[in-house]
Amino acid sequence: MLIRTTFSVVVVAAILLLSAGCRKDEVFNDDPDFTLAFSADTVYFDTVFTTVGSVTIPVKVYNNSNDFISISSISLGGSTNSNFRINVNGQEGTAFYDVEIPPKDSIFIFAEVTVDPNSGTTPLIIEDSIVFMTNGNQQKIALVACGQDAYFHFPDHPQTQYLPAYSLVSGVWANDKPHVVYGYAVVDEDSVLTIPAGTNVYMHNDAVLWVYDGGTLQIYGAKDNEVTFQGDRLDDYYKDQPGMWGKIWLSAGSKDNVIDYAIIKNGRIGVHVDTLGVSPNPTLTITNTIIDNMSTACFVAQGSYVKAENCVFGNAGYFSVLLNIGGNYDFRHCTIGNYWSHGTRSASAIVLNNYYEDIYGTTQIRDLTNAYFGNCILYGANEDELLLDKATSGGVFNYHFDHCLIKTSLSVSQSGFTDCKKNLSPTFTDTQLMDFSIGSSSAAFDAGDASVTGTIMYDILGNPRISGAAPDMGAYEVQ
């Protein structure tokens, strides 16, 4: 028994000695002049809406010395009253103590912010700091956020068989502060929602503005005071990302919808116009509007009646303009240009179609009674940007491209094309910055027809529509 005990003691002692021999002494820096290094001395958060949390921003803290360092405390200057939150070593809080960093090593601190409602109409600046105490030496990283109060449209009606939880919207929206939409905002039957010039609408992830059967949407922007639709995440990483919200949906039976001087960007589908209602007027009249940077399509219409003038339908993951399952369309002085840069795009920028396949696999014909494009530019980065997708079983498929600049493999001397130019560069100014304007070197310059222009007196910028020998093709007129 004594031998066994002695042996156990010897083994334990050997293990302890071996462990001690393998352990490197941790020498801590106690120099009162020592300072930490930071990846940034100020962390900025772009506009954050009240009650909506920000993106999480990392900041790195470096120990550049040859010894261990123990940070006595890392804390928020505003403590528990701060709008900011920090996370250190996976733990969230307002104060952390005795945080060690090995020699020539670093740690991450993650910061985010939520702004409290203040019933104000102007942006406010929220500030705080992350305070570090090391060897009695104080250092700070400034935290700065721009906060904005807003009108919030939260779902206050329960989910139904046909749609998720929703809110009802109507009347005239005030434009003194932004509107933020969550879920489905529904313009109900016999209701009208009017959005005046200067209104900024921010759509949360998956949010949809849905104009229901019998409802009407009227967007009345103005030159240099447009109505804007975009996602509600305005941090640098997100503010120009496509697919950040759902769509504007003018559903079957909606009527007399108007969109004038709007900028619609960064969603999945910009505007989706569904089948006709009982009104003899266009389901949608859209003018002086830019729709760009959509993950699926800028403009989709299904068996509808649409008039469009001086509009830009830009970059999208699939279609700039999809006129699907028939309908009646008149596009004049519109620029359609798709230079999608977020991945490979297989679809043509412009697609016309007069059929669909039902759930039983049967082809259903829906007549394309008219698809007129006059003085338009239809272009993009792909080899062929125009697809005429007529049902093999027939049906009405009427189209007319009149004085248009088109990127296509089709012959523009055949029926359905009048004085069109093919595969000549429009020389857009900057397609990635939503600038589809042209100059005098463009093939679209002075290439339109005045009789097609008709009563369109100004371009999308408010310039005289005919300033040269003839009107320019597209939404912009060279001055």
C-alpha angles and dihedrals in degrees: 000000000000091000092053092049092048090049092051092050091050092050094049091047091050092051091050092049091047091050091048090048092052096045116095114222111252106226112192124211110238098171108137089210093056115119132192120233122228134202087227134011092206130034113206125200117196120225110323120190119229113271090009114108121230132236114278112253122199124216123188125223116204132203103202096176128100092240136064115271128209115204105210093208142356112193145154112254090224092047113196091347092063122113087215129082128200135197121206121185091345095309123112120214147105099260135029129183138208096006110179127209119188121230115292089001138113145207134215125237117194121207134190137163142212120195121221118229113260103172088238127140098208129067118265131205118234117196138181137138143228106238121208124194113194123167088340091306118124123214132171141203111204120229116205128177134173109222128195131190116220147175106266123207105198123176107266098165121075124248115277135195090271107038143013123256110312148178127226117235130186143134123053117324115224114239099204092100135010126280118226117198124204122188117337119347105195129202099205128215115293089013129117126206114198119192112192131210117292096026115141114205119193117194120206121222110301092002117154131192101212122191104201130212107299094012128118134213119201118186111183110181125160137219108286089004102069128166107247131206120190143131121293096235106091100170113126094257096050106031094086099031117120121228095040094133141011120255150274103264121196097188130203111298097020109132146203094007116176130192116180126168099356132149112209118181150153099027134111099255119009100204125358114192114192132200126312126282128202096282116108088212124087114284085226135015108192123184140167092004134140121207114181147152099032120161093219113012141339096214130013125178126179119197089325141134113245135168118194130182132173094359134145119213104186142167122359138156091245120356134017089192124009115182100187136186096004131290142142120285138174118186119178128176092356126149116216112184128158119189098154110189102178096081143318116323116203100176127084116253092237123038129178118193138172105189147043137198115243126217090273093055093253118140112238117199121220113182120241094212094177139358108173124179114182126182090349136145115224108182147130148149098284124088094246119027100173123072120183101196105187121174112257089225092060129239128160112311110170120170135157127189106194119188094339134152106227136180102214147129090223122102110255091200092071127093113292094041125089122187093330126163119225130212096343116138119259088198095217114201099236119340094186092056094049091254106136094161118130139214135218090276091064120110085228093061112117088345100117130092123247093215089058091050090056112157096356097117100174139034126236090280094050094255121140107278096225112042100146138032091306138356118281120243116251135027097305129069118206109234 
